[in-house]
Amino acid sequence: MVVGGGAAGLDLATRLGDRLGQRHRARITLVERARAHLWKPMLHAVAAGSMDPGAHELNYLAQAHWHHFSYRLGELSGLDRAAKQVRLAAMSDDEGREITPARTIRYDTLVIAIGSITNDFGTPGVAAHAVPLETPQQAARFNRRVVNACIRAHAQPGPVRPGQLHVAVIGAGATGTELAAELHRTVRAVVAYGLDRIDPERDIRIVLIEAAPRILPGLPERISEATHKLLTELGVEVRTGARVAEVRTDGVLLADGAFVPAELAVWAAGVKAPEVLARLDGLEVNRINQLAVEPTLQTTRDPDVFALGDCAACPWPGHATPVPPRAQAAHQQAAHMLRQIERRLRGAPLQPYAYRDFGSLVSLGDYSTVGNMMGFLVGRSFFIEGLFARLMYRSLYALHQRALHGNFRALAGWLSRSLSRRAGPLVKLH
């Protein structure tokens, strides 16, 4: 059983279905609370309006049918390790009617891959006034707020108020940084569709706020510097060393007393694993609720329960921190977990997972892409920028699509999306 249908969980369930389910060597079940999958690194594009999520979402029921595994709608609520049962909470629709009751499902091998959620560190006002970017629904909600704000400002009798069309992006990791650049372009595109009472250069302002001394603190300094320079040239205001004390309806209050006017706010400042992991029948977790796992990806207190992706604190030899929560790590762990399960079925000893860092890329939309690639042959990394970096960034999503669909279906999907994009507006307006 795989619980969680994100990049790691869906990748693994698809591989297991193709390798074991199709040949009736194992019964694979994927449990996920959503109906459709969208690659999480693309949420910033949905929030900015530069991507229509409907064109990229993958239906879990269809994927399960195509790849020989079962999909069960449900949300993890508990675990009984002695009985080897997963507890699932009841699921209801938007009108409050129950879809599935609370229930238990038995497993032989359990893989937990439920990802991460936003960590607001208890900051006042975040839950009420800032939109997190954990799900496609939240990203689409923020996009509607942006479009509505532009239409409202155009239709109101008076001039645009100070801060009315300002956006505060709190957290300058990859998501926040990419969102700031993408918003700079898409908000101007929305205004260009006839909202002529708004002056983009005067009325629209994007502010990127980061508590660390530099943006992209988890990436090499050269990437951080290059990205900061590009954002500044675009006109995005970057504030580093700025800790947020409170988020208000009309802006963001910083710990040093400064106030950033902004009626639109996104919180992308931190992540943690879901709270439910701290209540899973005694499984060990760290301070941000990630499940502690051995190098084999088995949890430290139960060899029949594995964890991978953002919800797992996987050892990274030679480093003081676990394997970083990146898409490449999720893909690698899914491929490794497939081999682990095959070895378990044969009764063979399990092997440790070794993370390979292939580098990091940050996309600034149509403006540029910067990053570093790991040169394993020469033993060091090298900096890349521009068209080559953009192609490498797009290839990451192509590899994800290939893992889920195979070569032919992935290519057909790319062609379909390319044609449909040329038939409509460049940004999502509804």
LOLUMRO-316530 format. One record per residue (C-alpha): residue in one letter; x, y, z. Coordinates in steps of 0.2 Angstrom, whole numbers, padded with zeros to 4 digits, always signed. Layout:
% LOLUMRO-316530
AXYZ/...
This chain:
% LOLUMRO-316530
M+0000+0000+0000/V+0006+0017-0005/V-0002+0032+0005/G+0000+0048-0004/G-0001+0052-0023/G+0012+0066-0025/A+0028+0065-0036/A+0035+0050-0026/G+0020+0040-0021/L+0011+0041-0039/D+0028+0037-0047/L+0030+0022-0036/A+0012+0015-0038/T+0014+0017-0057/R+0030+0008-0057/L+0024-0006-0045/G+0008-0008-0056/D+0018-0010-0072/R+0031-0022-0065/L+0021-0032-0052/G+0002-0028-0053/Q+0001-0032-0072/R+0009-0049-0069/H-0002-0053-0053/R+0014-0054-0042/A+0007-0041-0030/R-0008-0031-0026/I-0005-0012-0026/T-0016+0001-0018/L-0014+0019-0019/V-0023+0030-0005/E-0024+0048-0009/R-0036+0062-0003/A-0036+0071-0020/R-0044+0066-0036/A-0031+0072-0048/H-0012+0074-0048/L-0002+0090-0052/W+0017+0091-0051/K+0020+0101-0036/P+0034+0112-0043/M+0022+0119-0055/L+0010+0126-0042/H+0019+0143-0044/A+0014+0144-0062/V-0004+0140-0058/A-0004+0154-0044/A+0003+0166-0057/G-0010+0161-0070/S+0003+0156-0083/M-0003+0138-0083/D-0020+0130-0084/P-0020+0116-0071/G-0034+0107-0080/A-0022+0104-0095/H-0009+0096-0084/E-0019+0086-0070/L-0019+0067-0070/N-0034+0058-0064/Y-0029+0045-0051/L-0044+0033-0056/A-0038+0033-0074/Q-0020+0031-0070/A-0024+0016-0059/H-0034+0008-0073/W-0020+0011-0086/H-0006+0004-0074/H-0014-0010-0065/F-0016-0003-0047/S-0030+0002-0036/Y-0034+0019-0031/R-0044+0023-0015/L-0050+0040-0010/G-0045+0043+0008/E-0035+0053+0020/L-0023+0045+0032/S-0029+0047+0050/G-0020+0034+0060/L-0010+0017+0060/D-0012+0001+0069/R+0005-0008+0067/A+0001-0023+0076/A-0014-0027+0065/K-0005-0020+0050/Q-0020-0008+0046/V-0021+0010+0040/R-0035+0021+0047/L-0043+0033+0034/A-0054+0047+0039/A-0071+0050+0031/M-0072+0060+0015/S-0085+0072+0011/D-0090+0083-0004/D-0091+0102-0004/E-0109+0101+0002/G-0105+0091+0017/R-0111+0074+0011/E-0101+0059+0015/I-0092+0051+0000/T-0083+0037+0009/P-0084+0032+0028/A-0070+0031+0040/R-0062+0014+0038/T-0047+0003+0039/I-0037-0005+0025/R-0024-0019+0029/Y-0007-0020+0022/D+0008-0031+0021/T+0021-0017+0016/L+0016+0001+0019/V+0025+0016+0010/I+0020+0033+0017/A+0023+0047+0004/I+0011+0061+0010/G+0023+0075+0006/S+0024+0092+0016/I+0013+0106+0021/T+0016+0125+0024/N+0024+0129+0041/D+0019+0146+0046/F+0029+0145+0062/G+0014+0152+0072/T+0015+0169+0064/P-0001+0179+0067/G-0012+0183+0053/V-0005+0170+0041/A-0020+0158+0041/A-0032+0172+0039/H-0024+0184+0026/A-0010+0174+0016/V-0013+0160+0004/P-0001+0145+0005/L+0004+0135-0010/E+0001+0117-0005/T-0012+0111-0017/P-0018+0116-0035/Q-0034+0122-0027/Q-0025+0135-0016/A-0014+0140-0031/A-0030+0143-0042/R-0038+0152-0027/F-0023+0165-0027/N-0024+0167-0046/R-0043+0171-0044/R-0038+0184-0031/V-0026+0192-0042/V-0037+0193-0057/N-0052+0199-0046/A-0040+0212-0038/C-0036+0219-0056/I-0054+0220-0062/R-0059+0228-0045/A-0046+0241-0047/H-0051+0245-0065/A-0070+0246-0061/Q-0069+0256-0045/P-0073+0275-0046/G-0057+0281-0038/P-0039+0279-0042/V-0029+0263-0037/R-0025+0264-0018/P-0007+0263-0012/G-0004+0244-0009/Q-0020+0239-0018/L-0011+0229-0032/H+0004+0225-0022/V+0009+0207-0019/A+0019+0201-0005/V+0028+0184-0008/I+0034+0178+0009/G+0048+0166+0008/A+0062+0166-0006/G+0065+0148-0008/A+0062+0141-0026/T+0043+0142-0025/G+0043+0160-0019/T+0056+0166-0030/E+0049+0158-0046/L+0032+0165-0041/A+0038+0183-0039/A+0046+0182-0057/E+0031+0174-0065/L+0018+0186-0056/H+0028+0201-0063/R+0024+0195-0081/T+0007+0188-0079/V-0001+0203-0069/R+0005+0215-0082/A-0003+0203-0095/V-0020+0203-0086/V-0019+0222-0086/A-0015+0223-0105/Y-0031+0214-0109/G-0041+0231-0108/L-0039+0236-0090/D-0032+0253-0096/R-0036+0262-0080/I-0021+0253-0071/D-0003+0259-0074/P+0008+0243-0071/E+0023+0253-0068/R+0015+0264-0055/D+0001+0253-0047/I+0008+0235-0048/R+0022+0230-0036/I+0029+0213-0032/V+0039+0211-0015/L+0049+0196-0011/I+0052+0194+0008/E+0065+0182+0015/A+0071+0180+0033/A+0088+0173+0028/P+0103+0184+0023/R+0100+0179+0004/I+0086+0172-0007/L+0087+0154-0011/P+0096+0150+0005/G+0096+0131+0002/L+0105+0133-0015/P+0123+0138-0020/E+0127+0156-0017/R+0131+0159-0036/I+0113+0154-0040/S+0106+0166-0027/E+0116+0181-0033/A+0112+0178-0051/T+0093+0176-0047/H+0093+0191-0035/K+0101+0202-0049/L+0088+0196-0062/L+0074+0200-0051/T+0080+0217-0046/E+0082+0221-0065/L+0064+0216-0068/G+0058+0228-0054/V+0054+0215-0041/E+0058+0222-0024/V+0069+0209-0014/R+0070+0211+0005/T+0082+0199+0014/G+0085+0197+0032/A+0067+0202+0035/R+0057+0192+0047/V+0039+0193+0046/A+0030+0197+0063/E+0012+0198+0057/V+0002+0197+0041/R-0013+0210+0040/T-0027+0213+0027/D-0017+0228+0021/G+0001+0222+0022/V+0015+0213+0031/L+0023+0219+0047/L+0041+0215+0049/A+0050+0211+0065/D+0060+0227+0064/G+0044+0238+0064/A+0044+0241+0045/F+0028+0239+0036/V+0026+0232+0018/P+0009+0238+0010/A+0001+0223+0001/E-0017+0218-0001/L-0012+0201-0008/A+0000+0189+0001/V+0007+0172-0002/W+0016+0162+0012/A+0030+0151+0005/A+0042+0153+0019/G+0043+0135+0026/V+0038+0117+0026/K+0034+0103+0038/A+0027+0086+0037/P+0008+0084+0041/E+0004+0083+0060/V-0004+0066+0057/L+0014+0058+0056/A+0017+0062+0074/R+0002+0051+0079/L+0006+0035+0069/D+0007+0022+0083/G+0024+0027+0090/L+0034+0029+0074/E+0049+0041+0076/V+0047+0059+0069/N+0059+0074+0069/R+0055+0092+0075/I+0045+0095+0059/N+0036+0079+0059/Q+0046+0070+0046/L+0047+0051+0049/A+0064+0045+0053/V+0070+0032+0041/E+0085+0020+0039/P+0096+0021+0024/T+0085+0007+0017/L+0070+0019+0018/Q+0062+0009+0032/T+0055+0018+0047/T+0066+0016+0062/R+0053+0007+0073/D+0045-0004+0060/P+0053-0013+0046/D+0037-0016+0037/V+0033+0003+0035/F+0043+0014+0023/A+0043+0033+0020/L+0049+0043+0005/G+0048+0060-0002/D+0046+0076+0008/C+0038+0067+0023/A+0054+0057+0026/A+0070+0062+0035/C+0082+0051+0025/P+0100+0051+0031/W+0112+0060+0019/P+0130+0053+0022/G+0142+0067+0024/H+0129+0080+0028/A+0122+0086+0044/T+0104+0088+0036/P+0093+0074+0028/V+0091+0072+0010/P+0083+0089+0004/P+0065+0089-0001/R+0067+0090-0020/A+0058+0083-0035/Q+0074+0073-0040/A+0075+0065-0023/A+0057+0059-0024/H+0060+0052-0041/Q+0076+0043-0036/Q+0068+0036-0020/A+0053+0030-0030/A+0064+0020-0042/H+0074+0013-0027/M+0058+0008-0018/L+0053-0002-0033/R+0069-0012-0031/Q+0067-0014-0012/I+0049-0021-0014/E+0055-0033-0027/R+0069-0039-0016/R+0057-0041-0001/L+0046-0052-0012/R+0061-0063-0016/G+0067-0063+0002/A+0083-0054-0002/P+0092-0041+0010/L+0087-0023+0007/Q+0100-0010+0000/P+0103+0007+0006/Y+0097+0022-0004/A+0110+0034-0010/Y+0105+0052-0015/R+0113+0059-0031/D+0112+0078-0032/F+0111+0082-0050/G+0110+0101-0047/S+0097+0114-0045/L+0087+0125-0057/V+0077+0140-0054/S+0065+0146-0067/L+0060+0165-0069/G+0047+0161-0082/D+0050+0169-0099/Y+0064+0180-0092/S+0078+0167-0088/T+0082+0151-0079/V+0098+0149-0069/G+0105+0134-0060/N+0120+0123-0057/M+0123+0105-0064/M+0133+0092-0056/G+0148+0086-0066/F+0151+0069-0060/L+0165+0066-0073/V+0175+0081-0068/G+0170+0080-0049/R+0162+0098-0047/S+0147+0108-0052/F+0146+0121-0066/F+0134+0136-0067/I+0121+0137-0081/E+0110+0151-0087/G+0098+0156-0101/L+0091+0144-0115/F+0101+0129-0110/A+0096+0130-0092/R+0078+0133-0097/L+0078+0117-0108/M+0085+0107-0093/Y+0071+0114-0082/R+0058+0109-0094/S+0066+0092-0096/L+0063+0089-0077/Y+0044+0089-0080/A+0046+0079-0096/L+0055+0065-0086/H+0041+0066-0073/Q+0028+0064-0087/R+0038+0050-0095/A+0039+0040-0078/L+0020+0041-0077/H+0014+0039-0095/G+0028+0032-0105/N+0036+0040-0120/F+0022+0040-0132/R+0008+0046-0121/A+0020+0059-0113/L+0024+0066-0131/A+0006+0066-0136/G+0001+0076-0120/W+0015+0089-0124/L+0009+0091-0142/S-0009+0093-0136/R-0005+0106-0123/S+0006+0116-0135/L-0008+0117-0148/S-0021+0122-0135/R-0010+0135-0127/R-0009+0144-0144/A-0028+0145-0146/G-0031+0155-0130/P-0024+0169-0119/L-0007+0168-0112/V-0013+0169-0094/K-0028+0161-0086/L-0042+0175-0084/H-0056+0165-0075/
